[in-house]
Amino acid sequence: MISVDQFYITNNHKITIMNIERTEFIAWMERIMERFDLLKEQMIKNQSRFIEVDGEQLLDNQDVLQLLKISSRSLQRYRTDKKLPYYTISGKLYYKLSDVHQLIRECLNS
């Protein structure tokens, strides 16, 4: 059961006090903790999808497209013009994060 009391203090600020039963409060906290556990699992899953080589994070095409907010054609042009080095692993293209940062710096300076 929940009871709600409202009080007004100086400058018309309203304070709301909720009284809830202990069992209901515990149920709320358990639901919150379940959501935290789900978020933790999602974060771990997202972290594990990144590939690292010698401590250097590798990004795939999709990661670079989202990071730079460019089209796949623009990314292909950066590769063709040798502005962005890439690596082929099992037929898939990867880019070093440091190379992507270097490209960003070069674009900002020109």
Stockholm file with secondary structure:
# STOCKHOLM 1.0

chainA/1-110         MISVDQFYITNNHKITIMNIERTEFIAWMERIMERFDLLKEQMIKNQSRFIEVDGEQLLDNQDVLQLLKISSRSLQRYRTDKKLPYYTISGKLYYKLSDVHQLIRECLNS
#=GR chainA/1-110 SS CEEEEEEEEGGGEEEEEEEECHHHHHHHHHHHHHHHHHHHHHHHHHHHTSEEETTEEEEEHHHHHHHHTCCHHHHHHHHHTTSSCCEEETTEEEEEHHHHHHHHHHHHHC
#=GC SS_cons         CEEEEEEEEGGGEEEEEEEECHHHHHHHHHHHHHHHHHHHHHHHHHHHTSEEETTEEEEEHHHHHHHHTCCHHHHHHHHHTTSSCCEEETTEEEEEHHHHHHHHHHHHHC
//
